[in-house]
Amino acid sequence: MERSALPLKTSPPPAARDVLALLKPITWFPPMWAFAVGVVSSGAAIDGRWLLVAGGVLLAGPMVCGTSQAVNDWFDRHVDAINEPDRPIPSGRIAGRWGLFIAIAGTLLSLALAAALGPLVLGAAVIGLALAWAYSAPPFRLKSSGWWGPAVVGLTYEGLSWFTGATVMLGAMPSASVLTVLLLYSLGAHGIMTLNDFKAVEGDRATGLRSLPVVLGVRRASLLACATMAGAQAIVVALLLAWGLTLSAAIVAALLIGQFALMPKLLRNPARNAPWYGATGVTLYVLGMLAAGLGLGGYI
């Protein structure tokens, strides 16, 4: 296992299916969804911008998010050898330094695509990729903190992707109201990322990663995650009402009530029920993002 977790010798190129597994396509949906929310929140017509939108979706999902997964898997190969030994790097399917090479290539290609989409998009991509490397790589390794790690992921997956979608459509900085709401949903995503840490408590504890489930315990970490998600959405509802976006506020509030109804089951056994809540409560959370974006864009 030690040799497969630290494969540094010269090796043949990995198979395409293993590279795809390294990039974790299942993780691309959240930033792609946030990008789409950014598109509608801009209020700009999509006509004539389909190529820009397609490029932005590609950038937010397969490129930046996929690259961040490659970076994480390379620097987490020791942890994955405990938590997920069948992942491409610890299993040896992507051997040698190919994991690192893929991460570097993804970074460069992402920056090239972002530059083609405009200077503001490039700026967002630079920040997102820098945070992706700082999240996983020493000396920063922000993921070792249960406070900074989820905050970085929430900001990049939700906030920067939303910002990119709005910027691609406007060709300029989004409005203050859009920036405020996307930052609130990024803050709430801290709770989602904390719930995601429950699956790796054993490996995190063994390798010294101080995730909130490790530091606070699973019960208190789950309470904090629920409070973070709910609090951010409650502020969004209040702001939407203050801006006269009553229907949008009502939809977000109804979806938040639905999350409250689901939280007791999560809290009864957070370690076991976190994946279930991810499929139910988090779905309601991201639908609320869309409702808020539609309101900000003047659609409802």
Secondary structure as UniProt FT lines:
FT   HELIX           2..5
FT   HELIX           16..23
FT   HELIX           25..27
FT   HELIX           29..41
FT   TURN            47..48
FT   HELIX           50..58
FT   HELIX           59..65
FT   HELIX           66..75
FT   HELIX           77..83
FT   TURN            85..86
FT   TURN            88..92
FT   TURN            96..97
FT   HELIX           98..117
FT   HELIX           119..136
FT   TURN            138..140
FT   HELIX           142..144
FT   TURN            146..147
FT   HELIX           148..154
FT   HELIX           155..160
FT   HELIX           161..170
FT   HELIX           176..196
FT   HELIX           197..200
FT   HELIX           201..207
FT   HELIX           212..216
FT   HELIX           218..242
FT   TURN            243..244
FT   HELIX           246..268
FT   HELIX           270..279
FT   HELIX           281..296
FT   TURN            297..298
//
